[in-house]
Amino acid sequence: MIRIFSDAEFETHIPRFAEILIDAVASGAGVSFLAPLSQNDAEHFWRGKISGVSSGEIYPLVAEVNGVIAGVVLLIRAWAPNQPHHSDISKLLVHRHFRRRGIATELMNAVESKAKALNQTLLTFDASAHGPVETFYKSLGYTCVGHYPGFAYSGTGEMEDTALFYKKL
């Protein structure tokens, strides 16, 4: 089941979102953090999103399986006055215990549906380049417009390219 959490629900579940983020980092996902990521640092990241959730700038879409939060993705409306049609997608995360079940695809479909309901016509984000992550997003109809070479460090400390994506809705 995918649903959008209210600010109160979001805040209540920050420890679980932190666990999912820690799990993603530990499994080598390119999600802005390096291992080892502490529970405190992961919770601090999510707490920084509360005001955006409260204001309607950020929509947390959450996947639950049998009452357990399995994954999350953020739809973040553009702040710029000349971009009322544009949102970013951020932190598509599915805990390892729930991967390979189509949850990431369901979350992306749900984020697109919410964006359409908000009259958004353009979604953008960046992701790890040249591998299964890039292939996954392309399979969902996202266009890769290019790569930043050596944009971020991987979990092993090597510089990795980052792919830039968009989709017109």
Residue pairs with C-beta under 8 A, 6 or more apart in sequence:
1 63
1 64
1 65
2 61
2 62
2 63
2 64
2 106
2 107
2 110
3 61
3 62
3 64
4 59
4 60
4 61
4 62
4 114
5 13
5 53
5 60
5 62
6 53
7 50
7 53
7 54
10 17
10 46
10 49
10 50
10 53
10 60
11 47
11 50
13 62
13 69
14 43
14 46
14 47
15 39
15 43
16 69
17 42
17 46
17 69
17 72
18 39
18 42
18 43
18 45
18 46
19 39
19 42
19 95
20 69
20 71
20 72
20 93
20 94
20 95
21 31
21 33
21 37
21 42
21 45
21 46
21 91
21 93
22 37
22 38
22 39
22 42
23 93
23 95
23 96
24 31
24 93
24 95
25 31
25 33
25 34
25 35
25 36
25 37
25 155
26 35
26 36
26 37
27 96
28 154
28 155
28 156
29 93
29 128
29 155
30 127
30 128
30 133
30 152
30 154
30 155
30 160
30 162
31 91
31 93
32 152
33 41
33 42
33 45
34 153
34 155
35 155
49 58
49 60
49 74
52 58
52 76
53 59
53 60
56 77
57 76
57 77
57 79
58 74
58 75
58 76
58 77
59 74
59 75
59 76
59 77
59 111
59 114
60 72
60 73
60 74
61 72
61 73
61 74
61 75
61 107
61 110
61 111
61 114
62 69
62 71
62 72
63 69
63 70
63 71
63 72
63 94
63 98
63 103
63 106
63 107
64 70
65 98
65 101
65 103
70 94
70 95
70 97
70 98
70 103
71 92
71 93
71 94
71 95
71 98
71 103
71 104
71 107
72 91
72 92
72 93
72 107
73 89
73 90
73 91
73 92
73 93
73 107
73 108
73 110
73 111
74 89
74 90
74 91
75 87
75 88
75 89
75 111
75 114
75 115
76 87
76 88
76 89
76 90
77 86
77 87
77 118
77 120
78 84
78 86
78 87
78 88
80 86
85 119
85 120
85 121
85 122
86 120
86 121
86 122
86 123
86 124
87 115
87 118
87 120
87 122
87 123
87 124
88 123
88 124
88 125
89 108
89 111
89 123
89 124
89 125
90 125
92 104
92 107
92 108
94 103
94 104
94 107
104 136
105 140
108 140
111 123
112 123
112 167
112 169
115 123
115 169
116 169
120 169
121 168
121 169
122 166
122 167
122 168
122 169
123 142
123 166
123 167
123 169
124 164
124 165
124 166
125 165
126 148
126 151
126 162
126 163
126 164
126 165
127 133
127 134
127 137
127 162
127 163
127 165
128 134
128 160
128 161
128 162
128 163
129 144
129 147
129 160
129 161
129 162
129 163
130 147
130 161
130 163
133 163
134 144
134 163
137 144
137 163
137 165
138 144
140 167
141 167
142 165
142 166
142 167
143 165
143 166
143 167
144 163
144 164
144 165
145 164
145 165
145 166
146 163
146 164
147 161
147 162
147 163
147 164
148 161
148 162
148 164
149 161
150 159
150 160
150 161
151 159
151 160
151 161
151 162
152 159
152 160
152 162
153 159
153 160
154 160
